[in-house]
Amino acid sequence: MKKLLLLFVVFQTLILLTASCVTNKEADVIRFWGMGVEGEAVGKLVAEFEKENPGVKVKVQMIPWTAAQEKLISAYASGNLPDVFQLGNTWIPQFKELDALEKLNGYVLDSKTISQDSYFPGIWETNVIQDGIYGIPWYIDTRVLFYRVDDLQKAGYSSAPASWKELYEVARKIKSIKSDKNKYPIFLPTNDWSVFVIFGMQAGADLLTNDYTYGHFNSPEFKRAVNYLLKFYKNGLTPKGFTAFNNIYQAMAEGYISMFISGPWNIKEMKKWMKGNLKDKWMTSPLPAADTNGIGVSLAGGSSIVMNSQSGNKHTAWKLIEFLSRPTIQLKFFRMVDDLPARREAWESPEIKRDKFIKAFFKQLNHVKPVPKVPEWERIAFSKIQKYMEYIVYEKMSVETALKKLDEEVNSVLEKRRWLIKHGRINE
Amino acid sequence: MVELMNNKNLKYSAMLFLSPALLAIFAFFFLPVLAAFVMSFTDFDIYSLNHLWRVRFIGFENYKKLLDDPVFWKSLFNTFYYVIIAGPLSVIVSLCAALMLNSKLIKFKAIFRLTYFMPVVTTLVAVAIVWRFIYHPRFGLFNYLLGFLGIDPVDWLGDPDYAMPAIIIMTVWKNFGYNMIIFIAGLQNIPEYLYEAAILDGANKFQLFRNITLPMLAPTMLFVGIVTMIGFFQIFTEPYVMTQGGPLDSTLSIVLYMYREGFRWWNMGYSASIAFVLFIIIFLGTIIQFKFQKRIFG
């Protein structure tokens, strides 16, 4: 019993000691949080930064993607946000609204390494809210078309479809050639809002109106996009649901699907699955445009590096952001994790230029648009748009009613925002 | 004893000894519950997280909104659907397994017990991933077996009508082992002489089960019933991992909805009101079960 008590006392003192160590901050410690593989990669990169800046120590912590948002918000609520952290660029409006992000305009103005011209305009735009810059693009992604070259050739097309009309025709031809009814020309998952939003933006829909305070999905533009996509489901050109293909790469390799729309993280996996004589049987291409032949807009995705507005060490924090934004470091980062660098200088390097699969992304990145920059967007996209698009696809609702109801629900989500604006309780 | 209790010093020391536990319960249970209760009357959301002046007291607005919220009703329906089907099914399967394992005819009981208990101690996430393969529309074991019966393949997790049955089958399989162990313990507590006496009186197998096993198991049954019901009302991980509540919200449970509103969209006020509705439902369910079982088993 006495031993136990002693052990307990020792334990308690140890806990107290470590706790006091944490509060007793050393002079120049920068805390950095990154998500998943990106966080891991930064852990390897910072050694160089520490060498350049003697006396500075960077503490890198990796947080899993799946719980990242909850973790960051809880950390914010308890005053534990790190000095610098990675933020998916669609999350910036939320954290800006929390006053968690440092406005970076002054830093950028004085910086020798970071200037707006080095970035793709659509991507840079995602970090800007009412003239304030709240993040520096770190790595970027957007959605393009992945397709089986041989399937398209069999259908009589030597290149990827460049317009909505062509895309539909290609899909119909492939369907008529394939005998197995379980094989589909294209995979448009129903549990993913992005496809519907992308096609809506291509048709010219503005999604939210009046300073993002009302939904505007029941517009002719968005309706046109939905009706267009619905044709694919109705005519069996794409499977309903999302469980039909547990592994989309395997489905591509086995010829169960011939096209899908997704981001750069698929390149590595596709290379892994499309082996041997399949090696040159696939390609990527920018998304088709709505009316004319050309490139349609896609989402401006990716992650930014942001600074905690409560950081006690902003000067060094900015130095770390500048370090991670250097073209050479961006290239190293690309080699480690395959994320596409945000700096256009890095795209000049031969290893990126030579990769034929990345080319489509470069073209597409000049045609990207951010989603509406309001804290409610994620909720609108995941819980409202997705839901009603599912209703439409499963034909539980007509396009007309679904979009009208969608607008109603979006309006009620945005009620708080309207109230805050009306009473001047929102930081403009 | 009474004199001792009247001793003032003793009373104080008793309080002193209890105080750490009481304090912990107060700080980590009552306070949060109270805070959540107050929160359920506000529109606390992401805008208000650090700006309390953006919070509005909205009275019963959240609760009113709940009543009008089709997704809430859907999740409530799903939860009841799940509890009403999976609850009794799980208890019946556990009871059958326990009866079989308690039978004198069975050999290698320990091995069977272990095997049936294994799913209970396996991580649910791992189980869910394996079951996603079992339910796979093209390569899945389930559809393969159905194929022998001449039944067309079913898209178990992708079809709104089959997703909930799929989850029910999986959870029954995963959970029956736990109740089975409790039932076995209950069965072993039934004195052998009751059966011997009944057999001498000429009772058949069914009469033995109906008139001895069932009544003697009543307390166990009550415990198993309530614990299973409470646990099943709070179903969360299974749909969270397997279907994320889809397709078409057909597997969205009330706790999953609460989690989604609260920690995904930071509608803490609304989420808190869902929590209290769930609390009331479970509370009522427990009372009904108590009354019901008392009437049946006396």
Interface residues (C-beta under 8 A of the other chain):
Chain A: Q69 E70 I73 Y76 A77 Q94 E97 L98 D99 N182 T190 N191 K240 G241 F242 T243 A244 N246 P375 E378 R379 F382 S383 K387 E390 Y391 Y394 K396 K416 R417 W419 L420 R425 I426
Chain B: D43 D45 I46 Y47 L49 N50 H51 W53 R54 R56 V71 R132 F133 Y135 H136 P137 R138 D155 W156 L157 G158 D159 P160 Q244 G246 P247 L248 D249 R260 F263 R264 W265 W266
